[in-house]
Amino acid sequence: MKKIVFCGFGKLGKDCLERLIDEGYTISFIFTHKELQEESVDTFAKMKNLEYCYKDARKYLDEVKPRIIQLRPDYLVSVNYRYIIPREIFEIPKFAINIHGSLLPKYRGRTPHVWSIINGEEYSGITAHIIEETVDTGDIIAQIPVKIDPNDTGYSLLKKFEGLYPDLLINSINKLENNEPLLKQNENNASFFGKRTPEMGYIDFYKESYEIINFVRAQAHPYPGAYYYLIDGKKIIINRLIVEESISLNLPIGVITNINNDYYVKCKDNVLKIVDYKIVNY
């Protein structure tokens, strides 16, 4: 059976790794990140007695490259892996595959599912593509579109992806085995978005209500959350808000006010009611 070097992290990585084994593939080596959670790649590797390491191959190339050459893998598979895989490694197998959480060439880069909600997209999806030196630019093997529902959060959209990643991976390997044609990415349609940090969650209430609602739900719990500040200076983490047409606020935009123990705030075009939040006391 075909031999695979696997690069992955988190539940997405663990589920794909488990599926590969179930399908009869031999996992020769694993690159991952330290997690040691119930559904993580390193925990699964330890349980199955699979060889793994946490090292960034770019920094330890002289050490890991000979080992990968010795293993003679047929495939390198990357799922939710945070390090860039150097050419010296991904060129060793016949094929190197990455699964990315967007419909490439749109939303190359980090946390694409979050950015797609922030930007009000109707659809997101996942793409299996060939790994190149440049990030998320390789030929497309297969894609699965995923509808973004009005109440989807970044977390709920990622949960939708979880059930699709293993099937896409196996289907993509089969397509490569059958020499099916690949699709070149159209650079005219390409977009790139960078890593998000918690500090980027500050809410701009001078925007339209639909923009703010999308911004908030994209980052809602269990993600760090969008945030703002009350009049007394306390930080408020906001997970959900709705348009409230029955309330009229004679206040400036962006001033959160408490009416009958509910919080409201005016934005550019509407009054918003904050319906899911956490006040942080320092």
PASEBA-1860 file (N, C-alpha, C; in nm, 3 decimals):
! residues 282
1> MKKIVFCG> 0.086/-0.120/0.000/0.000/0.000/0.000/0.089/0.124/0.000 ~ 0.033/0.234/-0.048/0.107/0.359/-0.060/0.151/0.411/0.076 ~ 0.269/0.472/0.079/0.326/0.527/0.202/0.310/0.679/0.203 ~ 0.278/0.732/0.321/0.247/0.874/0.334/0.327/0.938/0.446 ~ 0.383/1.056/0.417/0.433/1.145/0.521/0.322/1.245/0.548 ~ 0.281/1.253/0.674/0.165/1.335/0.711/0.208/1.456/0.792 ~ 0.159/1.573/0.753/0.184/1.698/0.825/0.049/1.752/0.869 ~ 0.021/1.754/0.999/-0.112/1.795/1.040/-0.122/1.829/1.187
9> FGKLGKDC> -0.237/1.885/1.222/-0.259/1.938/1.356/-0.408/1.940/1.386 ~ -0.443/1.932/1.515/-0.581/1.949/1.558/-0.671/1.834/1.517 ~ -0.800/1.855/1.540/-0.899/1.750/1.509/-0.907/1.726/1.359 ~ -0.897/1.831/1.278/-0.898/1.813/1.133/-0.786/1.720/1.090 ~ -0.667/1.745/1.143/-0.554/1.660/1.110/-0.573/1.518/1.160 ~ -0.618/1.504/1.284/-0.636/1.372/1.342/-0.739/1.291/1.265 ~ -0.851/1.353/1.227/-0.956/1.281/1.154/-0.905/1.233/1.018 ~ -0.827/1.316/0.950/-0.774/1.276/0.819/-0.670/1.166/0.834
17> LERLIDEG> -0.586/1.177/0.936/-0.486/1.074/0.963/-0.551/0.940/0.991 ~ -0.655/0.942/1.072/-0.727/0.819/1.106/-0.792/0.759/0.982 ~ -0.847/0.845/0.897/-0.913/0.795/0.775/-0.811/0.730/0.680 ~ -0.693/0.790/0.669/-0.590/0.731/0.583/-0.554/0.591/0.630 ~ -0.541/0.574/0.760/-0.509/0.442/0.815/-0.624/0.345/0.789 ~ -0.747/0.391/0.808/-0.864/0.307/0.783/-0.870/0.261/0.637 ~ -0.822/0.346/0.547/-0.823/0.313/0.404/-0.706/0.225/0.364 ~ -0.617/0.197/0.459/-0.507/0.105/0.432/-0.375/0.169/0.396
25> YTISFIFT> -0.365/0.301/0.403/-0.239/0.368/0.373/-0.142/0.351/0.490 ~ -0.014/0.345/0.458/0.091/0.334/0.559/0.141/0.474/0.595 ~ 0.133/0.511/0.721/0.182/0.641/0.766/0.327/0.623/0.809 ~ 0.418/0.674/0.728/0.560/0.651/0.750/0.620/0.749/0.851 ~ 0.569/0.871/0.853/0.626/0.975/0.940/0.523/1.086/0.954 ~ 0.526/1.154/1.071/0.432/1.263/1.098/0.506/1.386/1.147 ~ 0.477/1.499/1.083/0.516/1.629/1.135/0.391/1.692/1.198 ~ 0.400/1.737/1.321/0.285/1.798/1.386/0.330/1.905/1.484
33> HKELQEES> 0.236/1.959/1.560/0.264/2.059/1.664/0.218/2.002/1.798 ~ 0.285/2.042/1.903/0.254/1.986/2.034/0.116/2.029/2.080 ~ 0.035/1.933/2.112/-0.102/1.959/2.155/-0.142/1.866/2.269 ~ -0.129/1.734/2.245/-0.157/1.631/2.346/-0.297/1.643/2.404 ~ -0.394/1.669/2.316/-0.534/1.670/2.354/-0.599/1.538/2.313 ~ -0.724/1.521/2.355/-0.791/1.394/2.328/-0.800/1.365/2.178 ~ -0.829/1.468/2.099/-0.841/1.449/1.954/-0.736/1.532/1.882 ~ -0.611/1.500/1.907/-0.501/1.570/1.841/-0.412/1.469/1.770
41> VDTFAKMK> -0.334/1.521/1.677/-0.247/1.434/1.596/-0.142/1.367/1.682 ~ -0.078/1.441/1.773/0.029/1.380/1.852/-0.024/1.271/1.946 ~ -0.140/1.294/2.006/-0.200/1.191/2.092/-0.231/1.065/2.011 ~ -0.290/1.085/1.893/-0.324/0.971/1.806/-0.197/0.897/1.763 ~ -0.092/0.972/1.730/0.034/0.909/1.687/0.095/0.825/1.799 ~ 0.092/0.877/1.921/0.144/0.802/2.034/0.064/0.673/2.056 ~ -0.069/0.686/2.043/-0.156/0.570/2.065/-0.131/0.461/1.961 ~ -0.104/0.503/1.837/-0.083/0.408/1.727/0.064/0.373/1.707
49> NLEYCYKD> 0.151/0.428/1.794/0.295/0.402/1.785/0.352/0.444/1.649 ~ 0.312/0.562/1.603/0.360/0.618/1.477/0.475/0.716/1.504 ~ 0.571/0.717/1.416/0.685/0.807/1.432/0.642/0.950/1.402 ~ 0.672/1.041/1.494/0.633/1.180/1.474/0.735/1.274/1.536 ~ 0.730/1.401/1.493/0.816/1.503/1.554/0.747/1.639/1.545 ~ 0.792/1.732/1.630/0.736/1.867/1.633/0.825/1.967/1.558 ~ 0.928/1.923/1.495/1.029/2.013/1.438/0.981/2.080/1.310 ~ 1.021/2.205/1.294/1.000/2.279/1.170/1.108/2.233/1.072
57> ARKYLDEV> 1.066/2.169/0.964/1.162/2.111/0.868/1.255/2.215/0.808 ~ 1.211/2.340/0.802/1.296/2.445/0.747/1.419/2.468/0.834 ~ 1.404/2.449/0.965/1.513/2.474/1.058/1.598/2.349/1.083 ~ 1.542/2.233/1.056/1.611/2.107/1.083/1.623/2.023/0.957 ~ 1.644/2.090/0.844/1.642/2.023/0.714/1.749/1.914/0.705 ~ 1.869/1.942/0.755/1.977/1.844/0.747/1.946/1.718/0.827 ~ 1.859/1.733/0.926/1.822/1.618/1.009/1.705/1.541/0.952 ~ 1.600/1.612/0.907/1.477/1.542/0.868/1.479/1.498/0.721
65> KPRIIQLR> 1.548/1.569/0.635/1.547/1.532/0.493/1.599/1.391/0.468 ~ 1.715/1.352/0.525/1.761/1.214/0.503/1.662/1.109/0.550 ~ 1.594/1.139/0.659/1.495/1.043/0.711/1.379/1.026/0.614 ~ 1.331/1.137/0.557/1.219/1.129/0.463/1.262/1.059/0.334 ~ 1.383/1.088/0.287/1.434/1.019/0.167/1.442/0.869/0.191 ~ 1.489/0.832/0.310/1.501/0.691/0.345/1.366/0.619/0.342 ~ 1.259/0.690/0.382/1.126/0.630/0.389/1.063/0.611/0.251 ~ 1.106/0.688/0.152/1.056/0.679/0.014/0.903/0.685/0.009
73> PDYLVSVN> 0.845/0.794/0.059/0.697/0.803/0.059/0.642/0.828/-0.080 ~ 0.519/0.784/-0.100/0.448/0.812/-0.226/0.379/0.947/-0.221 ~ 0.332/0.985/-0.102/0.258/1.111/-0.086/0.307/1.186/0.038 ~ 0.300/1.315/0.030/0.303/1.401/0.148/0.167/1.467/0.157 ~ 0.105/1.459/0.273/-0.029/1.516/0.294/-0.021/1.619/0.406 ~ -0.073/1.739/0.380/-0.074/1.847/0.480/-0.218/1.886/0.511 ~ -0.254/1.881/0.641/-0.388/1.917/0.685/-0.377/2.003/0.812 ~ -0.411/2.129/0.801/-0.412/2.219/0.916/-0.273/2.229/0.980
81> YRYIIPRE> -0.170/2.224/0.897/-0.032/2.230/0.944/0.017/2.374/0.937 ~ 0.085/2.421/1.042/0.115/2.563/1.056/0.249/2.606/0.996 ~ 0.339/2.511/0.976/0.469/2.548/0.919/0.466/2.536/0.767 ~ 0.543/2.621/0.701/0.563/2.608/0.557/0.656/2.490/0.533 ~ 0.615/2.401/0.444/0.694/2.282/0.414/0.792/2.317/0.302 ~ 0.922/2.300/0.325/1.021/2.341/0.224/1.020/2.250/0.102 ~ 1.061/2.307/-0.009/1.067/2.233/-0.135/1.150/2.105/-0.120 ~ 1.258/2.112/-0.044/1.345/1.996/-0.028/1.273/1.877/0.034
89> IFEIPKFA> 1.162/1.903/0.102/1.082/1.795/0.161/0.965/1.757/0.071 ~ 0.888/1.858/0.023/0.766/1.821/-0.051/0.795/1.768/-0.191 ~ 0.920/1.781/-0.239/0.954/1.725/-0.370/0.999/1.579/-0.361 ~ 1.017/1.527/-0.241/1.063/1.388/-0.226/0.956/1.289/-0.274 ~ 0.831/1.300/-0.230/0.728/1.206/-0.280/0.682/1.242/-0.421 ~ 0.605/1.154/-0.480/0.552/1.179/-0.614/0.454/1.294/-0.612 ~ 0.371/1.301/-0.507/0.272/1.408/-0.494/0.275/1.465/-0.352 ~ 0.255/1.595/-0.341/0.239/1.661/-0.212/0.107/1.738/-0.216
97> INIHGSLL> 0.018/1.706/-0.121/-0.119/1.758/-0.121/-0.144/1.839/0.005 ~ -0.211/1.952/-0.010/-0.259/2.030/0.105/-0.410/2.047/0.094 ~ -0.477/2.047/0.209/-0.620/2.082/0.211/-0.634/2.218/0.277 ~ -0.699/2.308/0.207/-0.713/2.448/0.250/-0.860/2.481/0.271 ~ -0.889/2.563/0.373/-1.027/2.592/0.409/-1.091/2.706/0.335 ~ -1.080/2.706/0.203/-1.152/2.803/0.120/-1.167/2.746/-0.019 ~ -1.243/2.815/-0.102/-1.254/2.778/-0.243/-1.147/2.855/-0.320 ~ -1.028/2.797/-0.324/-0.918/2.862/-0.394/-0.955/2.887/-0.540
105> PKYRGRTP> -0.902/3.000/-0.595/-0.793/3.083/-0.545/-0.836/3.194/-0.448 ~ -0.964/3.202/-0.411/-1.007/3.301/-0.314/-0.964/3.260/-0.174 ~ -0.929/3.359/-0.094/-0.897/3.339/0.048/-0.778/3.246/0.070 ~ -0.671/3.273/-0.002/-0.544/3.210/0.034/-0.499/3.267/0.170 ~ -0.415/3.192/0.240/-0.362/3.244/0.365/-0.427/3.183/0.487 ~ -0.429/3.260/0.596/-0.468/3.210/0.728/-0.615/3.235/0.759 ~ -0.672/3.146/0.842/-0.811/3.152/0.891/-0.911/3.197/0.782 ~ -0.911/3.132/0.667/-0.998/3.178/0.559/-1.147/3.167/0.591
113> HVWSIING> -1.185/3.070/0.675/-1.327/3.056/0.709/-1.377/3.175/0.789 ~ -1.290/3.230/0.875/-1.327/3.349/0.953/-1.338/3.470/0.861 ~ -1.240/3.488/0.776/-1.242/3.603/0.684/-1.364/3.598/0.591 ~ -1.404/3.478/0.550/-1.517/3.468/0.456/-1.647/3.513/0.521 ~ -1.663/3.487/0.651/-1.782/3.535/0.722/-1.775/3.685/0.743 ~ -1.660/3.733/0.784/-1.642/3.878/0.802/-1.678/3.953/0.675 ~ -1.640/3.898/0.561/-1.663/3.965/0.434/-1.800/3.937/0.374 ~ -1.885/3.866/0.447/-2.022/3.847/0.404/-2.041/3.751/0.288
121> EEYSGITA> -1.951/3.655/0.273/-1.962/3.559/0.164/-2.082/3.466/0.186 ~ -2.142/3.425/0.078/-2.253/3.330/0.085/-2.202/3.187/0.092 ~ -2.087/3.162/0.034/-2.028/3.029/0.033/-1.882/3.035/0.075 ~ -1.840/2.932/0.145/-1.699/2.903/0.166/-1.677/2.764/0.109 ~ -1.578/2.693/0.161/-1.556/2.558/0.112/-1.415/2.512/0.142 ~ -1.381/2.395/0.090/-1.247/2.340/0.111/-1.189/2.295/-0.023 ~ -1.058/2.304/-0.033/-0.987/2.274/-0.158/-0.868/2.185/-0.130 ~ -0.854/2.078/-0.208/-0.731/1.999/-0.208/-0.648/2.045/-0.327
129> HIIEETVD> -0.522/2.078/-0.302/-0.437/2.129/-0.409/-0.294/2.077/-0.394 ~ -0.221/2.085/-0.502/-0.080/2.047/-0.502/0.001/2.154/-0.428 ~ 0.096/2.111/-0.346/0.179/2.204/-0.270/0.289/2.261/-0.359 ~ 0.303/2.393/-0.354/0.412/2.464/-0.419/0.487/2.546/-0.314 ~ 0.597/2.612/-0.357/0.671/2.697/-0.263/0.588/2.816/-0.218 ~ 0.507/2.873/-0.307/0.420/2.983/-0.269/0.293/2.926/-0.205 ~ 0.238/2.999/-0.109/0.130/2.947/-0.025/-0.003/2.939/-0.101 ~ -0.063/2.820/-0.104/-0.200/2.798/-0.154/-0.217/2.830/-0.302
137> TGDIIAQI> -0.110/2.815/-0.380/-0.117/2.852/-0.522/-0.120/2.732/-0.617 ~ -0.099/2.611/-0.566/-0.084/2.495/-0.654/-0.212/2.453/-0.724 ~ -0.196/2.367/-0.824/-0.309/2.319/-0.903/-0.415/2.253/-0.813 ~ -0.540/2.279/-0.847/-0.653/2.227/-0.769/-0.684/2.083/-0.810 ~ -0.693/1.996/-0.711/-0.730/1.856/-0.736/-0.881/1.841/-0.725 ~ -0.940/1.893/-0.617/-1.085/1.883/-0.596/-1.128/1.989/-0.495 ~ -1.258/2.024/-0.501/-1.314/2.123/-0.410/-1.452/2.081/-0.365 ~ -1.492/2.127/-0.245/-1.629/2.108/-0.197/-1.680/2.243/-0.147
145> PVKIDPND> -1.783/2.300/-0.210/-1.841/2.425/-0.159/-1.924/2.400/-0.034 ~ -1.927/2.498/0.055/-2.004/2.489/0.180/-2.083/2.618/0.199 ~ -2.214/2.605/0.215/-2.301/2.721/0.235/-2.276/2.782/0.372 ~ -2.263/2.914/0.375/-2.253/2.985/0.502/-2.393/3.032/0.540 ~ -2.448/2.974/0.645/-2.582/3.011/0.691/-2.578/3.142/0.769 ~ -2.691/3.213/0.777/-2.692/3.345/0.844/-2.645/3.343/0.988 ~ -2.664/3.231/1.057/-2.622/3.224/1.197/-2.490/3.150/1.217 ~ -2.424/3.114/1.110/-2.296/3.046/1.124/-2.193/3.137/1.190
153> TGYSLLKK> -2.114/3.078/1.278/-1.997/3.144/1.334/-1.873/3.083/1.269 ~ -1.757/3.141/1.297/-1.635/3.080/1.247/-1.621/2.937/1.295 ~ -1.657/2.913/1.421/-1.646/2.779/1.478/-1.745/2.682/1.414 ~ -1.870/2.724/1.396/-1.970/2.632/1.338/-1.937/2.600/1.192 ~ -1.880/2.698/1.120/-1.840/2.671/0.982/-1.725/2.570/0.979 ~ -1.631/2.583/1.071/-1.522/2.487/1.078/-1.574/2.347/1.111 ~ -1.675/2.338/1.197/-1.735/2.208/1.229/-1.797/2.144/1.104 ~ -1.854/2.226/1.016/-1.906/2.173/0.890/-1.792/2.113/0.807
161> FEGLYPDL> -1.678/2.181/0.809/-1.563/2.133/0.733/-1.515/1.996/0.783 ~ -1.523/1.976/0.914/-1.466/1.855/0.974/-1.516/1.727/0.907 ~ -1.644/1.722/0.878/-1.699/1.602/0.817/-1.662/1.584/0.671 ~ -1.607/1.689/0.609/-1.577/1.686/0.467/-1.430/1.661/0.435 ~ -1.342/1.700/0.527/-1.198/1.691/0.500/-1.153/1.548/0.465 ~ -1.188/1.446/0.545/-1.138/1.311/0.512/-1.185/1.261/0.376 ~ -1.312/1.286/0.343/-1.364/1.242/0.213/-1.291/1.312/0.098 ~ -1.269/1.443/0.114/-1.199/1.518/0.009/-1.057/1.465/-0.009
169> LINSINKL> -0.992/1.434/0.102/-0.855/1.383/0.095/-0.848/1.251/0.019 ~ -0.932/1.157/0.057/-0.929/1.025/-0.010/-0.968/1.038/-0.157 ~ -1.069/1.119/-0.184/-1.110/1.140/-0.323/-0.997/1.201/-0.405 ~ -0.922/1.292/-0.344/-0.814/1.360/-0.416/-0.699/1.264/-0.446 ~ -0.665/1.179/-0.351/-0.561/1.079/-0.375/-0.603/0.986/-0.488 ~ -0.730/0.945/-0.488/-0.780/0.858/-0.595/-0.772/0.927/-0.730 ~ -0.802/1.056/-0.735/-0.794/1.129/-0.861/-0.650/1.135/-0.913 ~ -0.556/1.154/-0.821/-0.416/1.156/-0.862/-0.372/1.017/-0.909
177> ENNEPLLK> -0.417/0.915/-0.841/-0.383/0.778/-0.882/-0.436/0.747/-1.022 ~ -0.551/0.804/-1.054/-0.614/0.780/-1.184/-0.571/0.880/-1.291 ~ -0.473/0.964/-1.257/-0.420/1.064/-1.352/-0.529/1.156/-1.407 ~ -0.626/1.189/-1.322/-0.730/1.281/-1.366/-0.673/1.423/-1.375 ~ -0.727/1.505/-1.467/-0.671/1.638/-1.489/-0.687/1.730/-1.367 ~ -0.589/1.816/-1.347/-0.593/1.915/-1.240/-0.634/2.050/-1.298 ~ -0.674/2.141/-1.210/-0.722/2.272/-1.253/-0.624/2.380/-1.209 ~ -0.573/2.456/-1.305/-0.486/2.569/-1.274/-0.567/2.677/-1.203
185> QNENNASF> -0.508/2.740/-1.101/-0.575/2.849/-1.033/-0.570/2.975/-1.119 ~ -0.682/3.043/-1.123/-0.693/3.168/-1.199/-0.648/3.283/-1.111 ~ -0.533/3.340/-1.141/-0.477/3.447/-1.058/-0.563/3.572/-1.059 ~ -0.647/3.588/-1.160/-0.736/3.705/-1.164/-0.842/3.700/-1.054 ~ -0.869/3.580/-1.003/-0.969/3.563/-0.898/-0.907/3.544/-0.760 ~ -0.775/3.555/-0.752/-0.706/3.523/-0.627/-0.718/3.636/-0.525 ~ -0.723/3.596/-0.397/-0.717/3.692/-0.286/-0.641/3.627/-0.172 ~ -0.579/3.710/-0.090/-0.498/3.660/0.021/-0.532/3.734/0.148
193> FGKRTPEM> -0.548/3.659/0.258/-0.578/3.719/0.388/-0.483/3.661/0.492 ~ -0.434/3.748/0.580/-0.333/3.708/0.676/-0.391/3.654/0.806 ~ -0.301/3.620/0.895/-0.336/3.568/1.026/-0.414/3.670/1.107 ~ -0.514/3.623/1.179/-0.589/3.710/1.269/-0.538/3.693/1.411 ~ -0.535/3.805/1.485/-0.496/3.804/1.626/-0.613/3.855/1.708 ~ -0.619/3.824/1.839/-0.730/3.873/1.922/-0.746/4.024/1.918 ~ -0.636/4.098/1.903/-0.644/4.244/1.901/-0.721/4.296/1.780 ~ -0.731/4.214/1.676/-0.802/4.256/1.555/-0.954/4.247/1.571
201> GYIDFYKE> -1.001/4.204/1.689/-1.144/4.188/1.712/-1.216/4.314/1.756 ~ -1.148/4.428/1.760/-1.213/4.553/1.803/-1.322/4.593/1.703 ~ -1.441/4.625/1.754/-1.558/4.651/1.669/-1.564/4.798/1.629 ~ -1.585/4.822/1.501/-1.604/4.957/1.448/-1.754/4.979/1.427 ~ -1.818/5.052/1.518/-1.963/5.072/1.510/-2.001/5.180/1.409 ~ -1.906/5.238/1.342/-1.936/5.333/1.235/-1.964/5.262/1.103 ~ -1.964/5.130/1.106/-1.997/5.052/0.986/-2.146/5.018/0.984 ~ -2.191/4.961/0.871/-2.329/4.917/0.856/-2.356/4.799/0.951
209> SYEIINFV> -2.483/4.784/0.990/-2.518/4.680/1.087/-2.484/4.540/1.038 ~ -2.505/4.511/0.908/-2.477/4.377/0.858/-2.328/4.347/0.864 ~ -2.245/4.449/0.843/-2.100/4.431/0.851/-2.057/4.398/0.994 ~ -2.117/4.467/1.089/-2.083/4.444/1.230/-2.130/4.306/1.276 ~ -2.251/4.268/1.236/-2.304/4.136/1.273/-2.214/4.026/1.218 ~ -2.171/4.037/1.093/-2.081/3.938/1.034/-1.946/3.934/1.107 ~ -1.895/4.052/1.138/-1.766/4.063/1.206/-1.771/3.993/1.342 ~ -1.881/4.014/1.413/-1.896/3.957/1.547/-1.913/3.805/1.541
217> RAQAHPYP> -2.003/3.756/1.455/-2.029/3.612/1.454/-1.910/3.532/1.402 ~ -1.830/3.593/1.316/-1.712/3.523/1.265/-1.615/3.486/1.375 ~ -1.614/3.568/1.483/-1.515/3.550/1.590/-1.576/3.503/1.722 ~ -1.702/3.463/1.717/-1.776/3.431/1.840/-1.718/3.309/1.912 ~ -1.754/3.297/2.040/-1.710/3.186/2.125/-1.727/3.052/2.054 ~ -1.629/2.961/2.060/-1.512/2.961/2.148/-1.389/3.033/2.095 ~ -1.403/3.107/1.985/-1.293/3.191/1.939/-1.280/3.310/2.034 ~ -1.171/3.387/2.026/-1.148/3.495/2.123/-1.259/3.600/2.131
225> GAYYYLID> -1.333/3.620/2.021/-1.447/3.711/2.025/-1.416/3.853/1.983 ~ -1.516/3.918/1.924/-1.507/4.062/1.896/-1.529/4.136/2.028 ~ -1.473/4.255/2.038/-1.481/4.324/2.167/-1.498/4.475/2.151 ~ -1.539/4.537/2.261/-1.555/4.682/2.268/-1.540/4.720/2.415 ~ -1.573/4.846/2.449/-1.560/4.892/2.588/-1.687/4.965/2.632 ~ -1.727/4.938/2.755/-1.840/5.008/2.815/-1.797/5.148/2.859 ~ -1.895/5.229/2.895/-1.867/5.367/2.937/-1.771/5.369/3.056 ~ -1.780/5.270/3.145/-1.694/5.267/3.263/-1.556/5.209/3.235
233> GKKIIINR> -1.529/5.179/3.109/-1.397/5.130/3.070/-1.382/4.980/3.070 ~ -1.483/4.906/3.118/-1.474/4.761/3.119/-1.484/4.706/2.976 ~ -1.411/4.600/2.952/-1.412/4.536/2.821/-1.531/4.442/2.809 ~ -1.599/4.446/2.696/-1.711/4.355/2.673/-1.681/4.271/2.549 ~ -1.682/4.140/2.568/-1.665/4.044/2.458/-1.804/4.015/2.402 ~ -1.824/4.041/2.275/-1.957/4.027/2.215/-1.957/3.908/2.119 ~ -2.049/3.815/2.143/-2.061/3.696/2.059/-2.176/3.704/1.959 ~ -2.277/3.784/1.993/-2.391/3.795/1.901/-2.467/3.923/1.929
241> LIVEESIS> -2.509/3.989/1.823/-2.599/4.103/1.835/-2.697/4.102/1.719 ~ -2.810/4.171/1.739/-2.916/4.173/1.639/-2.964/4.317/1.621 ~ -3.027/4.341/1.508/-3.088/4.472/1.484/-3.213/4.484/1.571 ~ -3.226/4.595/1.643/-3.340/4.619/1.732/-3.412/4.746/1.685 ~ -3.523/4.726/1.612/-3.594/4.839/1.553/-3.688/4.909/1.651 ~ -3.716/4.848/1.765/-3.813/4.904/1.859/-3.749/5.004/1.956 ~ -3.617/5.015/1.953/-3.546/5.104/2.044/-3.487/5.222/1.965 ~ -3.504/5.342/2.020/-3.442/5.461/1.962/-3.343/5.518/2.063
249> LNLPIGVI> -3.217/5.531/2.021/-3.113/5.580/2.110/-3.074/5.723/2.074 ~ -3.085/5.812/2.169/-3.039/5.949/2.149/-2.896/5.962/2.201 ~ -2.810/5.876/2.144/-2.670/5.870/2.185/-2.581/5.867/2.062 ~ -2.455/5.905/2.076/-2.362/5.896/1.962/-2.340/5.750/1.921 ~ -2.296/5.732/1.800/-2.259/5.600/1.751/-2.149/5.540/1.841 ~ -2.166/5.413/1.876/-2.062/5.342/1.949/-2.065/5.355/2.099 ~ -2.167/5.418/2.154/-2.179/5.428/2.299/-2.277/5.321/2.347 ~ -2.229/5.223/2.420/-2.315/5.114/2.468/-2.392/5.161/2.591
257> TNINNDYY> -2.525/5.143/2.586/-2.610/5.186/2.697/-2.694/5.071/2.749 ~ -2.722/5.072/2.879/-2.800/4.967/2.945/-2.943/5.017/2.962 ~ -3.038/4.944/2.901/-3.180/4.975/2.914/-3.250/4.851/2.967 ~ -3.303/4.861/3.090/-3.372/4.747/3.153/-3.286/4.620/3.152 ~ -3.160/4.639/3.185/-3.063/4.529/3.196/-3.026/4.465/3.064 ~ -3.057/4.531/2.953/-3.012/4.488/2.821/-2.920/4.595/2.763 ~ -2.822/4.551/2.687/-2.727/4.645/2.627/-2.762/4.674/2.482 ~ -2.757/4.803/2.446/-2.784/4.848/2.310/-2.673/4.943/2.266
265> VKCKDNVL> -2.655/4.950/2.134/-2.555/5.041/2.080/-2.597/5.084/1.940 ~ -2.574/5.209/1.909/-2.609/5.261/1.777/-2.489/5.242/1.684 ~ -2.518/5.199/1.560/-2.414/5.192/1.457/-2.453/5.287/1.344 ~ -2.394/5.273/1.229/-2.413/5.368/1.120/-2.559/5.376/1.075 ~ -2.629/5.261/1.071/-2.762/5.260/1.011/-2.872/5.204/1.100 ~ -2.838/5.150/1.218/-2.939/5.087/1.303/-2.897/5.091/1.450 ~ -2.992/5.051/1.535/-2.960/5.022/1.674/-2.944/4.871/1.688 ~ -2.838/4.829/1.757/-2.809/4.688/1.775/-2.828/4.649/1.921
273> KIVDYKIV> -2.890/4.534/1.943/-2.902/4.478/2.077/-2.796/4.370/2.095 ~ -2.721/4.379/2.204/-2.617/4.281/2.232/-2.682/4.167/2.311 ~ -2.692/4.052/2.250/-2.771/3.942/2.311/-2.683/3.830/2.368 ~ -2.556/3.827/2.336/-2.466/3.726/2.391/-2.332/3.795/2.414 ~ -2.292/3.804/2.542/-2.172/3.881/2.571/-2.110/3.836/2.703 ~ -1.989/3.884/2.727/-1.921/3.861/2.853/-1.844/3.987/2.889 ~ -1.866/4.038/3.009/-1.796/4.157/3.055/-1.672/4.111/3.132 ~ -1.558/4.165/3.091/-1.432/4.124/3.151/-1.395/4.220/3.263
281> NY> -1.380/4.167/3.382/-1.339/4.246/3.498/-1.191/4.223/3.525 ~ -1.114/4.327/3.517/-0.969/4.315/3.537/-0.935/4.325/3.684
END
